Amino acid sequence: AEIYWDALKDFELEDIKRALVVHYRQVEEGRFFPKIADLIRLLEGSPESRSLIAWTCVDSTMGRVGRYQSLIFDDRLIHAVVEDMGGWIKLCEQPLKDLSFIAADFQKRYRAYIGRLPLRHPRYLVGILELENAARGYPVAPPMMLGNALLAEEVFKDGGGTHLIAQEASSRVRALIEEVRAVEKNLDKPKKD
């Protein structure tokens, strides 16, 4: 009983009761007392369904929020996968025609992390506004939390290490800022006729 309690203590009691009912209604598996793994699979979903739900959340956020805002999802695996794929900015910049391939890649990586948790994940995913403001010395707004606020706070607290992608993106954004400044300087110069 103690092993079951330790394994299921993070779930709501009502959700556990529903999972037990679902388990016992299954023709084959319901004949036996449920293993912990059976209940967790019913509570969390299969790796396939979890990866699809995670992608749906990311895809929706790409459309609603875009690449400008820094974000904290309530799922550390989303952070790890997005970082693996080049970061939030790069993910949002992908052509629409490639979206089905990107979705498949995201889900494949997500399922892999379900089987083997990532060594690290970024505390949050950096957006363009933060990179530009930081490069110019302006104040940086806090990242937007998505989903369950308590879980998003945990993702932020547990995350860490160097933002590998932010370093790469930061140099790209700095280069873009320098290009814009050069163009602005040329526009400000009086024209010689």
Contacts in CASP RR format, 6 or more apart in sequence:
PFRMAT RR
TARGET T0000
AUTHOR 0000-0000-0000
METHOD contacts of the structure
MODEL  1
AEIYWDALKDFELEDIKRALVVHYRQVEEGRFFPKIADLIRLLEGSPESR
SLIAWTCVDSTMGRVGRYQSLIFDDRLIHAVVEDMGGWIKLCEQPLKDLS
FIAADFQKRYRAYIGRLPLRHPRYLVGILELENAARGYPVAPPMMLGNAL
LAEEVFKDGGGTHLIAQEASSRVRALIEEVRAVEKNLDKPKKD
3 36 0 8 1.000
4 36 0 8 1.000
7 36 0 8 1.000
7 39 0 8 1.000
7 40 0 8 1.000
8 16 0 8 1.000
8 36 0 8 1.000
8 39 0 8 1.000
8 40 0 8 1.000
8 43 0 8 1.000
11 43 0 8 1.000
15 43 0 8 1.000
16 39 0 8 1.000
16 43 0 8 1.000
19 34 0 8 1.000
19 39 0 8 1.000
19 42 0 8 1.000
19 43 0 8 1.000
20 34 0 8 1.000
20 39 0 8 1.000
22 42 0 8 1.000
23 29 0 8 1.000
23 30 0 8 1.000
23 34 0 8 1.000
23 38 0 8 1.000
23 39 0 8 1.000
23 42 0 8 1.000
24 30 0 8 1.000
29 38 0 8 1.000
44 50 0 8 1.000
47 110 0 8 1.000
47 111 0 8 1.000
47 114 0 8 1.000
47 115 0 8 1.000
48 107 0 8 1.000
48 111 0 8 1.000
50 110 0 8 1.000
50 111 0 8 1.000
50 114 0 8 1.000
51 106 0 8 1.000
51 107 0 8 1.000
51 108 0 8 1.000
51 110 0 8 1.000
51 111 0 8 1.000
51 114 0 8 1.000
52 107 0 8 1.000
54 75 0 8 1.000
54 77 0 8 1.000
54 78 0 8 1.000
54 81 0 8 1.000
54 106 0 8 1.000
54 107 0 8 1.000
54 110 0 8 1.000
55 103 0 8 1.000
55 106 0 8 1.000
55 107 0 8 1.000
55 110 0 8 1.000
57 73 0 8 1.000
57 75 0 8 1.000
57 78 0 8 1.000
57 146 0 8 1.000
57 147 0 8 1.000
58 73 0 8 1.000
58 78 0 8 1.000
58 82 0 8 1.000
58 91 0 8 1.000
58 106 0 8 1.000
59 99 0 8 1.000
59 103 0 8 1.000
61 71 0 8 1.000
61 73 0 8 1.000
61 146 0 8 1.000
62 91 0 8 1.000
62 92 0 8 1.000
65 71 0 8 1.000
65 144 0 8 1.000
66 92 0 8 1.000
67 88 0 8 1.000
67 89 0 8 1.000
67 91 0 8 1.000
67 92 0 8 1.000
67 93 0 8 1.000
67 127 0 8 1.000
67 128 0 8 1.000
68 127 0 8 1.000
68 128 0 8 1.000
68 129 0 8 1.000
69 127 0 8 1.000
69 129 0 8 1.000
69 143 0 8 1.000
69 144 0 8 1.000
70 88 0 8 1.000
70 124 0 8 1.000
70 125 0 8 1.000
70 126 0 8 1.000
70 127 0 8 1.000
70 129 0 8 1.000
70 130 0 8 1.000
70 140 0 8 1.000
70 141 0 8 1.000
70 142 0 8 1.000
70 143 0 8 1.000
70 144 0 8 1.000
71 88 0 8 1.000
71 124 0 8 1.000
71 125 0 8 1.000
71 127 0 8 1.000
71 143 0 8 1.000
71 144 0 8 1.000
71 145 0 8 1.000
71 146 0 8 1.000
72 123 0 8 1.000
72 124 0 8 1.000
72 125 0 8 1.000
72 143 0 8 1.000
72 144 0 8 1.000
72 145 0 8 1.000
72 146 0 8 1.000
72 152 0 8 1.000
72 153 0 8 1.000
72 155 0 8 1.000
72 156 0 8 1.000
73 79 0 8 1.000
73 125 0 8 1.000
73 146 0 8 1.000
73 147 0 8 1.000
73 152 0 8 1.000
73 155 0 8 1.000
74 145 0 8 1.000
74 146 0 8 1.000
74 147 0 8 1.000
74 148 0 8 1.000
74 149 0 8 1.000
74 151 0 8 1.000
74 152 0 8 1.000
74 155 0 8 1.000
75 151 0 8 1.000
75 155 0 8 1.000
76 118 0 8 1.000
76 121 0 8 1.000
76 154 0 8 1.000
76 155 0 8 1.000
76 158 0 8 1.000
76 159 0 8 1.000
77 110 0 8 1.000
77 113 0 8 1.000
77 114 0 8 1.000
77 117 0 8 1.000
77 118 0 8 1.000
77 121 0 8 1.000
78 110 0 8 1.000
79 121 0 8 1.000
79 122 0 8 1.000
79 123 0 8 1.000
79 124 0 8 1.000
79 125 0 8 1.000
79 155 0 8 1.000
79 159 0 8 1.000
80 113 0 8 1.000
80 118 0 8 1.000
80 120 0 8 1.000
80 121 0 8 1.000
80 122 0 8 1.000
81 106 0 8 1.000
81 109 0 8 1.000
81 110 0 8 1.000
81 113 0 8 1.000
82 88 0 8 1.000
82 91 0 8 1.000
82 125 0 8 1.000
83 121 0 8 1.000
83 122 0 8 1.000
83 125 0 8 1.000
83 163 0 8 1.000
83 164 0 8 1.000
83 165 0 8 1.000
84 109 0 8 1.000
85 91 0 8 1.000
85 102 0 8 1.000
85 105 0 8 1.000
85 106 0 8 1.000
85 109 0 8 1.000
86 165 0 8 1.000
86 168 0 8 1.000
87 125 0 8 1.000
87 126 0 8 1.000
87 165 0 8 1.000
87 169 0 8 1.000
88 125 0 8 1.000
88 126 0 8 1.000
88 127 0 8 1.000
88 165 0 8 1.000
89 126 0 8 1.000
89 127 0 8 1.000
89 128 0 8 1.000
89 131 0 8 1.000
89 165 0 8 1.000
89 169 0 8 1.000
90 165 0 8 1.000
90 169 0 8 1.000
91 102 0 8 1.000
94 102 0 8 1.000
120 159 0 8 1.000
120 160 0 8 1.000
120 161 0 8 1.000
121 155 0 8 1.000
121 158 0 8 1.000
121 159 0 8 1.000
121 160 0 8 1.000
122 159 0 8 1.000
122 160 0 8 1.000
122 161 0 8 1.000
122 163 0 8 1.000
122 165 0 8 1.000
122 166 0 8 1.000
123 155 0 8 1.000
123 156 0 8 1.000
123 157 0 8 1.000
123 159 0 8 1.000
123 160 0 8 1.000
123 163 0 8 1.000
124 143 0 8 1.000
124 156 0 8 1.000
125 143 0 8 1.000
126 163 0 8 1.000
126 165 0 8 1.000
126 166 0 8 1.000
126 169 0 8 1.000
128 173 0 8 1.000
129 141 0 8 1.000
130 140 0 8 1.000
130 141 0 8 1.000
130 143 0 8 1.000
131 166 0 8 1.000
131 169 0 8 1.000
131 170 0 8 1.000
131 173 0 8 1.000
132 138 0 8 1.000
132 173 0 8 1.000
132 177 0 8 1.000
133 139 0 8 1.000
133 140 0 8 1.000
133 141 0 8 1.000
134 140 0 8 1.000
134 170 0 8 1.000
135 170 0 8 1.000
135 173 0 8 1.000
135 174 0 8 1.000
135 177 0 8 1.000
136 177 0 8 1.000
143 156 0 8 1.000
145 152 0 8 1.000
145 153 0 8 1.000
146 152 0 8 1.000
END
